Amino acid sequence: MSELTTAPNASSSPHTPHAVNSLAGVPSRELLLHALYEAAELEHNLMCTYLYAAFSLKQGTDEGLTEAQAEALARWRREILDVAIEEMGHLVAVWNITAALGGAPRFGRANFPLDPGYLPARVVVKLAPFNDATLQHFIFLERPEGSDEPEGEGFAPERLFVRGAPGARITPMATDYDTVGSFYSTLAGALERFCAAHGEEVAFCGPRTLQMAPSEISLQGAQPVICLKTALAALDAIVRQGEGAPSDSAGSHYARFVAIRQELAQFKAQDPGFKPAHPAATNPVLRRPPQPEGRVWLEDPLAIATVDVANASYGLMLRLLAWSYGVHGPGGEKALAVDLGVGLMRAMTLLAEHAARLPAGESNPQCNAGMSFTALRDAAALPPGEAGRRFFIERLDELATAAEALADTSPHARTAQAAKLFRSLARRGKTGLEPRGPVVLPRVTITASAAQLAEAQAAGGIEGSAVVMQAIPLPVPRPAGSAAAAPASTRIDGVEHVQGRDLTLMFEGKRCIHARFCVTGAPKVFLANTPGDWIFPDAMPTERLVDIAHACPSGAIRYTRKDGQPDEAAPPVNLISVREAGPYGVRAPIVLDGEPIGYRATLCRCGASKNKPFCDGSHHDVNFAASGEPATGINGTPTDMLEVRDGPLHIDPEPNGPLQVSGNMEVLAGTGRMVCRITTARLCRCGGSATKPFCDGTHVKIGFRSE
């Protein structure tokens, strides 16, 4: 493994002493943690700069692009966002190694642009819109060792310097490196020597349950670090995937950026005036800076309000991720914290793109605004327990309220969608983090005549599809061929409530997928294709009718007992079945978008339903083709049995995105084979994911709309 070296000609003075590599020899645990903290800050900073450039890219022909340009820029945006997501995976890998060594992962960083000395002189980090120079800067940062790629214009360091000091130190000291790849190479060698000196069991003494795992987040870097082999594999993956990858490494960050550079040059050859991005500010700030050079102070009120909410969501995301590393997993609370953080990133993206299209202010008429990624003074984890949960509930509600006000003040599709997403996250945070007992469907018993019920309903005094109506039946005509008079029936919020002797039978037509268990299993109760009254609960024994209701996969048929017997019980194991070329079949105490809806549901996964998130059979109309037999495990990795297999299952449909599911669950193939046991999942509902049943982001590429 190569050692850390000073950058060539990096001395600010010919008399500056040569710095010593603080990780040489057998490093202490403190020195290793110090190096990992820098690795975390480095990945964090790169992720933000890539995101900022992607946010500035123009989208669609309505922003002045030709169809060919719009298609290319959509690909570039996806490529850059994918790289940023992979940087997030690198960050998680670094955090996991830190936790494995017994350290608390580092979530903070300095504000942009970074002051000299924070990183090596030739690692310049600042926020800039997408253009030729910014793209070349990204290529320079991701260049392989030995590459002669130049730095992007305007990104050269203001001054060259050497970090560190001569002589050995036990105090952690910063040192230099030519490339990010060489930094990780040195870190890997230091880990090997540390393990050789102390033994792997002593070296990796941190609780493994505090690390991020695939059960919490779907990122390549979210693999538990349990030994030297897994730690080195994580570092090697970072290098191969992006930083320091060989020049012929297909799919590396370096190769992706070079491909974009080639295509950008072709467009500019055809149209020298081609501008692929909005002129977002370089290093925007929200307050008048004490050091104004190289920064743009935002003055436009709408831009300030937009960036303010975006920055606050970014800060809360960091707090949630930090808090998740203090919660033992696998478990619902750890997964929920991560899910909420990822959701905040999606909402932030909408606002950040909006900010890049707003003016910066009168002092900078030449440029637009842009998200500044303002860092918290301290992003350390909040203490575990009730206080931390209360903080997140309050803060999510504050963000939702601010986003809704922004959408009213600055109406746009992006601000409106962000407001909906923030409010959804606030509901999820409240239901998931507040102490709560088992999910119970609300039940109200009303005794009245049918006429009184009709009058009350017309006056708007009866609400809620789960209300149980115990009506005094009035004489009604007997249907032809029936043995009994039609029972009392009331329709509330689209749900038909039919009174029987021992139970109230409920039918919700919009959830029905015509599985026909009712009309074939209880043909005297459910009279198919019959005009007028068609449900007769007393036409068969009550217990048998209850079994028929339980067989209804969609939950369209439900009941409440009136004979003192228990109502339907929650299943002992939460199950999500992947139906062949069809919907998801869910059996669990389902909390859909914050509201309990029962224990059974069929949810659309083809993207064509007109009754989203429920299935309406449209998968037949669009000839949806998708296997009901996904591979076992997650990314080929088997999942262990969950300690708890029941409890509330929270399903939150993301606006124009997947189903975000949190809670204990087992995902099953259509044949009943266990696919995985997890506590969080993002299930595809656009029909296009290549990793069905899980989301892979295709909904963005194909423009999926859930409303």
N, C-alpha and C positions, 0 to 999 in steps of 0.2 A: 504494500500500500504506500502511495506517495505521501510525503509529509507536507504540511502547510508551508507555503513559501511566500515571500514578499513579491508583490507585483513588480515586473521589470520597470526600472526607472521610476519607481514610485516614491523615491525619497524626495522630501521637500528641500533637503539640504545635503550636500555631499558629506557632511559630517554626522548625519543622522545614523545612529548605530543600527545594526541589523537586528530585527526582532527575533525572539526565540519562540518556537512553537510550544505553547503551554500544554499541548496534549502529547508531547514526546515522552517516551519512556512509559511508565505505568501511571496513568492519570488517576486522580482521586475522583470519587463520586461527585464531589462539588464541581470539579472542572468539567466532567462529562455533562452534568446538568446545565452548566453555563453554556457549553457549546450547543446543546439541544435547544436552549432558549433562543440562541441566535438563529438556529435552523428554523424554529417555529416563526420567528419574526420575519425571516427571509421569505419563507413560503407564503406567509400572510400578506406581506407587502406585494409580492409578485401577483398574487391572486387579485388584489384590489386594482392594481394597475391594468391588468388584462381586462377585468370587468369594466373599468372606466372607458377604455378604448372601445369595447364592444357596445357600450351604451350609446356612444356617439354616432355609430354607423347609421346611415339613412336606411329607411325601410319602405319598399314599395314604390310604385310609379307615381303615387300622389306626392312623393317627396322629391320629384324631379329626376327620377331614374328611368332609364329605358327598361324594357322587360328583361333583357339580357343582364343589365347591370343589377337590377333588383334581385334576380335569381342568384347571381354571384355573391352579392353582399349578404344575402340571407345565409348562404353557405359559409361565408367568412365569419359572420356573427356566430353561427353554430360552432364553428371550429374554435373560435376564441373562447366562447363560453365553455366548451368542452375542456379546453386547456385549463381554464380557471377552476372548473370542477375537479379536474385531476390534481391541481395544486391544493385544493381543499382536501383531497385524499392524501396527498403528501403530508399536509399539516396534521391530519388525524394520525398518520403513521408515526410522525415525530412525537405527537402527544402520547401515543400508546407506549413508545419506547421510554419516554420520560416517566410515565406512570409505572412502568415495569421496574424501573430503577429506584422507585420509591419517591420520586419527585412530584410536585404539583405542576401540571402542564402550564405553559406560558400562553396567555391569550392577548396580552397587551402589545402595543407597538407605539412608536412615535408618530406624530402627525406628519402629513406630507407637506412639502418635500422633506426628505430625511436630511438632517444636518450632516456635514462632513465628519467622518470618524465613527458614525454609527455602524456603517458597514465598510468594507474595503473601498478604497478610493475609486476603483473602476466599477463598482456596483452602484450605479446611480439610480435612485428610485424617486419618481415623481409622477403625478397624474397628468396625462396628456391625451388629447383626442386622437383618433386613428388617422394616420397619414403615413407617408413614406418614411419619415424620420422615426416616428414611433414604432412602426413595424420593424425597421432595421434595429432599433434599440432592443426590441424583444428577441430578435434573432441573435444579437450580440450576447444578451444575458443567457440564452439557452445554448450557446455555441458549444460544440465538443472541444475537448482539450486539443491543442495544436491547431485550431482553426484560425484563419487570418481574417475572419469577418470583422469589419470595422464597426465602431460605435455609431449610432444614429446621430445625425446632425442636431446640435443643440443639447445633446445628452452627455457630452464629454465632461469629466469632473472639473470643477472650478480650480481645484488644486490637488496635487498628488501628495500623498502622505503614507507613512508606515504606522500601522497600529501595533500596540504592544510595547514591550520594553526589553532591554538586554538582560540576560541572566534569568535563572530559574525563579519562579514565583509560585507560592501556594495560593495566593489571591488569584481568582479567575481573571485572566487578561485576554483581551481581544487580539487576534492575529489575522494575517492577511491570507488570501487565496486568489489565484488567477481566475478560476472558474468555480461555479457552484458544485460541479462534479468533483473537483479536487477536494473541496471542503468535505463532502460526504465520504470520499475515499479515506481521508485522514480520520474522520469520525469513526468509520468502520474499523480501521486499524487500532484506534484507541480502545474501542469496545472489546476487541479481541484480547488485547493485553490486560485489560481490567479483569475480564473473565478468567484469563489464565492465572492471574495472581490471586483471585478471591474465590473462584469456583462459580459456576453458573447459578446455582441455587441461592448463593449469597448475593450475587450481582443483581439478579432479577427478583428482588424480594418484595416488590410492591404488590398489593392485592390485585389479582387478575380481573376481578369483577368490577374494578373501577375503570377499566379500559373500555374503549368503544369497540363494539363487535358488529358483525353483519345483522344481528337481530335488532340493533338500534339504528343503523344507517347503512344505506346501500352505496358504499364507496370501496374501491379496491384497497385503500389503505387501512380500512377498518378490520384488520386481522389481529387477533390477540398476540402479543409478544410474550412468549413464555420461556425463551431460551436464546442463546447466541444465534443459533441458526435462523430463527424467526426474525430476530432484530436485524441481522445482516441481509436477509431477504427483503425486508421492508426498505432498507437503505438502497439496496441494489435496484429495486423496482423504481424508486424515485429517480435514480440516475438514468436507467434505461428508458423510462417513460418521457423524460424531458431533459433535465439538466445534465450536460456532459454525455448525452447519448452519442454513440458513433454516428458519423454523418450519414451512413446508409441505413440507420435504424428507422424502418417504416413506421409511421404513426407517431414518432416522437414529436415533442413540442417544436423542436428545431425544424424538423422536416415539414411540419404543418405550416409554420410561419414562412418558410422558404417557398412553399407552393403558393401561398397567398401573394407573396412578393412577385412571383413570376406572372401570375394572373393580373395583378394590379398594373404591372408594366405593360401588358398587352392592351388593357383598356386605355391606358394613358397614351399609348402609341396611336390608337384609333381616335382618341379625343383628348388632346393635351390639357383641356380645361376641366377634365373629370375630377370631381371632388366627392369622394365616397362617404364623407362624414360631415356632420354638423360641426360648426366651429366652437366646440365646447371649450371652456376655460382651461388653461393650464394651471394646476394647483389652486382651485377655488377655495375660498375661506368665507366663513359666515360673520366674521367680525374684522374690524380694521386691524391688520396685523402690525405688531411692533416692528417686524422686519418685512416691509412690503415687497422687496425685490423678489421677482419670480413667482408672485402670487396674484390672484385676482379676487378682490373683495366684492362679494355679491351685494347688490343694492336693490334689485328689482323685488318688490314685495312678494309676488307669486313665486319667483325663483327661490327666495329665502324660505317661504313656507314649505315648498316642495322638498328642498334639500334638508330642512329641519326634520321633517317626518322621516325621510329616508335615512338620515344619520341616526335618529333615535331608534329606528327599527334595527339598524346595523349594530348599535350598541347593545340593545336588548338581546339580539342573537348571540353576541359574544358572552353575555352573562348566562344565558341558558346553556350554552355549550360548556362553559366553565362549571356551572352547577351540576351538569350531567356527569362530569368526571368526579364528583363527590358523592354520587349515588351509586350504590352497588347494583349490578345487573346480573342476568337479564331481568327486566321488570318493566311494568307499565310506566312508572314514573320517570325512569331514565329515558326510555324510548320517547315518551311524550315531550320531555324537554328538548330532545334532539329534533323531533318532528316540528315543534313550534319554532325552533330556530331556523330550520330549513324553510318553513312557510314564510317567516319574516324575510328571508333572503329573496323569495319570489316576489313578495309585495314590494320590497325595496327596489328590485329591478325595474318594476313598472314606473316607480317615481323617479328613479335615476335616469331612465330614458326620457321621461317627460322633462326633467330639469335640463338635459342637454339640448332641448329644443326651445328653451325660454331665454330671454335676454339676460345678460349678467347685470346690466345697469348702466347708468349714464356715464360713469367714469371709464367703462370698457365697452364702448359701442361696437368694437371690432369682433367681439366674441359672445358666445352664449354662456349660460351657467353650467353647472355640473355638480354632481354629488361630491362632497369633500371627504367622506369617510372619517369624520371627526372621531378621534380616539377618546375613550373614556380615560379619566385620570387614573383609574385603577379598575382593571377588568377581572380581578381575582374573583374566585367563586364566592357567592353568598353562602353563609352557614346553612347546612341542611336543616330541614324541619319546617314548621308552620310559617315562620317569618319569611323565609325565602319564597315559599309558595304564595303567600299573600302578596309579596312584592311583585311577582310575575303576573298575578291576576289583575292587580291594580294597573300595572304598567301596560299590559295588553289592552285594557279598556281605554286607557289614556290615548294610546296610539290609534285605536279604532275611532275614537271620538275626533281626534285631530285629523285623521284621514278623511272622515266623512265631511268635516268642515272644509277641508281643502277641495274635495270633489264638488262641493256646492259653490265655492269661490272660483275655482278654476276647472269648470266642467270639461272633461275629456274622457275618451274611452279608457285611457290608462289610469287616470285618477279614480274613475268610477269603479273599475275592476279592482284596483288596489284597496279602495274603501271596503268593498265586499269581502275581500280576502282578509283584511285586518279584523273586521267584525267576526268573521268565521273563526279566526284564530283566537279572538277574545272569548268567544263562546266555548271553544275547545279547552282553553286554559282554565276557564271557570269550572266547567264540568269535570275536567281531569285532575285539577290540582286542589279543589276544595274537598274537604272530608265529606264522604258520602257513603250511604249504605247501598244495598242492592237496588237495581233499577226496578221501580214499581210503576206500572201504568196507572195514571189517575183514574179514579172511579168515583162517580157521583150517582147516587140513586135518587130518582125523581118519581114520585107516584102521582099520577094525574090522569085525567081522561084524555083520550086521543084528541079531542077538540081543544082542550087546554094546552096540550103539547104543541099542537099546530099553531095556536095563537102565540105561545111563548117563542116558538122558533121563528115565526114571522116577525116578531118584535126584536129579534137578535139576542134573546136572553139565554139561549142554549148554545154553548160553544164546546169544541173539542171532540175529535173523532173517537176518543176512548170513553166518552160519557156513556153510562149504562142507563137505558130508559126502561123503567118498569111501568108499563102503561096498563090502564084498565081497558081491556079489549071491548070494542063495540061490535055488534053483530055485523058481519060482512057476508056477501054472497059466497056460497060454496063453489069452488072450481069444478068443472065437469070432470067426472071420474074420480074425484077425491073422496076420502072417507071422513073428512073433517072440515069444519069451516076454516077459512084462511085466518091465521093468527094476526094479532096486532103488529103493524109494521111502521117504523118511523125512520126517516132518512135524515141524517145529521152530517154535514160537511162531506157529502158524497158517500157516507157509510150507511148501509141499510141495517137497521136493528129490528130483528124479528123475534117476538116473544113466544117462547115455548113454555111448557109446564115446568121443566126443571132447569132451563137455561135460556139466556138471551143469545141468539145466534146473530153474528155480524158478518156482513159481506161488503168488501170494498172493491168495487168494480175496476178502478184504475190500476189496482195491483195484480189483477188476475192475469195469468199467462195461459189459461185454458189447459192446464195439466189434466183436467177431467177426472181427478180422483173423486170429486164430489158427485158428479152426475153418473159415474159408473159404479161407485161404491155405495152411494145412497140415493138411488134413482127415485125413491118415493119422497125423499126430503127435498131434493133439488130437481125440479121438473124442468128439464132442458127444453128450450125453444117453446115455452109456454107464455102466452100473453097474460099480462096482469100478475097477480100474486103467484110466486113460483117457489117459495121456500116454506116448508112445513116441518118445523123442528120435532114435532111429536109423532112423526110418521115412522120412527124407528127407535129402538132403545137408546137411552141417553148415553150410556158408556160407549156404545158402538159409534154414535154420532160424534162423540168427542174424539175417537180414534180417527175418524174421517177428517175432522178439522185439523188434527195434528199432521195428517198426511199432505195437507195443502202446502206446497213449497213456497208460495209467494206471500203467505200471510194474509191473502185476501179474505179467507174464512177464519174468523176468531169467535170466541164465545166467552161468556161469564156465567158461572153457575148460580142458580137461585135455590138449590136444594141443600145448601150447607156443605157440599163437597168442594174440594179445592179447585181453583182455576188452573189453567195451564201453567206448568212449572218451567223454569229456565232449564235448558239442557245441561247435563253435567260437564260436557266438553263443548267449547265453542268451535264450530266447524264452518269453513268456507269451501264449498265444492265448486270446481271449475268444470262447467258443463261443456261437452263437445259441441263446438260451433254455436254455443248458446251463452246464457248469462251465468253470473255467480249465484249459487244457492247458499244463503246464510242462515245458520241456526245458532242463535246466541241471544242474550239480552241486548238487543240492538238499540243504540242511541245514535240516531241519524241526524246529523247537523244540530246536535244538542238536544234533540227531542226523542224520548223513548217511543218506539213504534211496535213493540212486540218482540217475538222470539223467532220469527221466520220472515225471510224476504228474498226476492230474486232481483238482482241488480244488473243493469245493462253493462255489457263489456264490448259490444259491437260499435257503439258510438251513434247508432241510428235511432234509438228509441225517441219517441215524441213525448215520453213521460219520464224523462230522466229525473232521478237516478234509477228509477225502477225499469225493469224490462217490460216491453209491451209487444214482444213478438217480432219486432222489426228485423231481427237477425235473419228471419226467413226471407223477408222481402229483399234484403240487400245481399243475399247469398253469402253471409258471413262465414268464413272458413277459419277455424282456430281449433287447435288440438285441445282435448280435455285431458290429455295425459302429459303434462309438463314434467321435466326431469326432476328427480328427487333431489332435495337440498337447495341451497342458495349458492349460485355460481359453482355448483358441483360439490359444495361442502355440506355434509349432513348436519342436521340440527338436533340438539338434544331434547329430551323430554322436559316440558315445562314443569316447574314445581307446582304452579297453580294453573288449572286448565279451564276455569270458568270465569265468571265475573262480567261486568259490562264491556261490551265491544263498541267502541266509538268509531263511527264511520262518517267522515267529513268530506263531501265532494268538493274538491278544489275548483274554483271558477275556471272553466275551460281547461281543466286538468284532471288528474287521476282521482281515484278514491283513496283518501288518506285514512288508514285503518290503524287503530291503536287499542291494545288490550290483548289478553291471552287468546291465541287462536291456533288451530291446526288447519292448514290448507290441504285439501284433498283433491286427487284426480277424480274424474268422472266415475271411475270404477271403484272409488273408495280408498285407493292407495294413498298413503300419507306422502305429501310432497315436502312439507316443512312445518315446523312448530316455531312460531315467532310471536313477538309482542308488538311489532309495528310493520306496516307494509304500505307501499304505494301501488295500488292495483290499477292496471290499464283499463280505461273505459273509452278510449278513442278508437280501439280496434286495430291500431297500427303498430303497436310495440313489437319489436323483434325479440323481446324477452318475456312474452306473455307467460303467466298472468301479471307480471310485474311491469311497471312503467319504465320506459327508457328515454323519455323526453320527446317521443315522436309526435305527441299532441301539439307541440309548438311548431314543428316542421310542417305539419299538414293543416294547421289552422283550425284545430278542433274547437267547437263551440258547444258549451253545455246548456246555453239558454237560447 
